[in-house]
Amino acid sequence: MSARSAGNLPAELTSFVGRRTELIQVKGLLASARLVTLTGMGGIGKTRLARRLASEVRRTFPDGVWLVELADLHQGGLLPQTVSAALGIRDESSDPVGTLIDHLRSRRCLIVLDNCEHLTEPCAALIGQVLQAAPWVKVVATSRHVLGVEGEQIFPVASLTHEAADDGPSEAMELFEERASSADPNFRIDAGNRATVAAICRRLEGLPLAVELAAANVRTFPPEEILDRLQEPELLTASEQTRPSRHHTLRTAVEWSYRLCTRQEQRTWEQLSVFSGGFTVDAAQDVCTTRDDASTVTNALRGLVDKSVLRRVDGPGEPRARYRMLEPVRQFAAEKLAATPDVDEVRRRHRDYFLALARRSVHDYCSSRDVEWYATTRREHPNIRQALAFSLSDPKEPDLAIEMATLLRPFWEQAGSVLEGYRWLRRALEHATDPTPQRASGLASASILGFLLGDDETARQLRVEHLELADHLGWDEPHTTALFASALEAFADGNVDTAFDEAERAVRQGLRHGDTGATAEAMALSALYAFILQSEQAEETATRFLTYAESQGAHLLKAIALYPLGAVRWLKGDVPAARSAMREAIKLYQLFDHPGMVAVCVEGLAWSAARTEADLAAKLLGAARSIWKYSQMRLAEKAVQQVGQGVENRLRQELGDLAFEQQYSAGQELSFADAITLALGDPKQAGRNRKAPVPDAGLTRRERQVAALVAAGLTNKEIAAKLVISHRTADAHIEHIRAKLGVRSRTQIARWFSEHADAGRSDEPAHREAAR
């Protein structure tokens, strides 16, 4: 969250091999086209090429390079929200396409849409709208199919070169050696195995995924046996005669890996295909077998990792190991699973596992476990989508879809997925229409989400239907969520007094029934309305909320409580106490990626500063406005602005319009991290955390070393001798550097290096190498 403007491109975990010519060509296409689609079969290397391209051109996009991974998205209607989420925009608007376009309209950024083939139509539609409305945005897409967008520049991605040359290994052989050495550190291509490795790469036609799968087996088989097994006739014959030859190759490679697995490994591989976005060992054990056979599943997982079927994909701060499959490998397993009689049972176990996670929200949302609950639920969001999709197709237990979507309401609200949750709930209610308690609860929760989104008319209808069903079920008193929805409806109608009274009723009902999460949310609403009304009860309700959140050990709800308390103390003139509360809230919100509430607190800090530091207050108002771009919390924004507009008007009078606009604009220009730094009380540091564009044009570590030696005046021959590489390799490095920098001579390379070395952008080992 600290570097929203810089993009989200992940670091490469394995080296990028070959494709230098393709990179230069695609860079040229991207320079003149706004949409470049990398096409090719699964496993051809489209994703790796797109990521490397994005990495090498990122300095030309001041608003960042953003990767949107679509392999795990199977609902085209969620595409705008998925793109928005990757860009750090929360799903809290009823118009996600409009929100995304508004965010991108004036930005200069690159969006990489990876794996578009199963969402061709929605991708084409969204890309077309974005490119038309946002003139400085460019898109790189990877797809097995052309998208068909006007102005689309197609770049077919070919296999790696796989014919060995006299002067060195082919690209496919280099990849084989790189990946084989990961499995066996002692493996090298030498005179004894060169011909065999070349034959393997030719047989696999240089298909990167196939080469990687084959190379992973050097720990088990020598290259000669790998080649022999690839040549088994039954493995090289596909039943579909219309399948392109390269598809034969990929299927052959994956099928071969499958046949090398034990039966338990094969069965586990098939069942793991139901996961989306990865999984933990615990999840695999629950979904793939009974607990009594957990050790068997664990052993199968080890075997599948060894065979490169599974990849460990732990992110920073991950408490548990996490695994996933490449999409072509997962699709292969999904086909196998679909042919088995227990496919629905496996999917049901998957649904039940994530239903259990959803049920945790009842107790964990308002507790000391909230940070872990939120992180886990957010991490499993793709699996939750899969589970909900299955529930909507499962005729056996239709109410479970309603139950799951309802239980997840706190997550939908706090994760910036309000619209998605609203849509899941609406679909679940349409799917299961029997008059059940689950349906009644779902109607109340859907009504709440509708009011939060501003879809007031539909929200009212849902609330009325809830009341009718509750009466039919014989419920003697309204549930806490129903009263919460009533309070939101009154506020939407402009009746703040009534809204406060209904929120207080919800608090009393929640306390009576021991519903901690619903009680805390009702307290939050009550405290907010009391502040807006500037009620005599405002400090009392805010303090009550904070005390309750602290008694439960809840971090997120405590942060939410600190804002109204700080705002009330600001109203009473206790600026130091107000500032302290707001800053503590911001620090807690950092645990949850909650920009909307951070913006609320930054705006509150601006009010506090307005009394003594008008310039700082104006800058903080601008910073808050910048942060609001990442959130669509219209209810909170509307409530805050009722007070904030008065503060802004006073600041304009004190500073004058010109001075106010200068400070306000300066605040808007701050990065998210710098806005936080300013808000937390260190204005001198604000602006220092922003990372300068890296002017290395994507040069590798070795290429920067070569550039340093060129700048030091060494010839190509001298560079080769100093770095212990061949003269030909040194020549190649020089050509690559020229292509990346867009220069023609060694003198220009030296000038480029000299200009940037002093700015701290050069590689320190290169300095030392050149100085010797």
Buried (B, 14 or more C-beta within 10 A) or exposed (E): BEBBBBBBBEEEEEEBBBBBEBBBEBBEBBEEBBBBBBBBBBBBBBBBBBBBBBBBBBBBBEBBBBBBBBBBBBBBEBBBBBBBBBBBBBBBBBBBBEBBBBBBEEBBBBBBBBBBBBBBEBBBBBBBBBBEBBEBBBBBBBBBEBBEBEEBBBBEBBBBBBEBEEEEBBBBBBBBBBBBBBBBEEBEBEEEBBEBBBBBBBBBBBBBBBBBBBBBBBEEBEBEEBBEBBEEEEBBEBEEEEEEEBBBBBBBBBBBBBEBBEEBBBBBBBBBBBBBBBBBBEBBBBBBBEEEBBEBBBBBBEBBBBBBBBBEBEEEEEEEBBBBBBBBBBBBBBEBBEEEEEBEEBBBBBBBBBBEBBBBBBEBBBBEBBBEBBBBBBBBBBBBBBBBBBBBEBEEBBBBBBBBBBBBBBBBBBBBBBBBBBBBBBBBBEBBEEEBBBBBBBBBBBBBBBBBBBBBEBBBBBBEBBBEBBEEEEBEEBBBBBBBBBBBBBBBEEBBEBBBBBBBBBBEBBBEEEBBBBBBBBBBBBBBBBBBBEBEBBBEBBBBBBEBBEEBEBBBBBBBBBBBBBBBBBBEEBBEBBBBBBBBBBBBBBBBBBBBBBBBBBBBBBBBBBEEBBBBBBBBBBBBBBBBBBBBBBBBBEBBBEBBEEBBEBBBEBBEEEBBBBBBEBBBBBBBBBBBBBBBEEBEEBBEBBEEEEBBBBBBEBBBBBBBBBBBEBEBEEBBEBBEBEEEBBBBBBEBBBBBBEBEEBEBBBBBBEEBBEEEBBBEEBBEBBEE
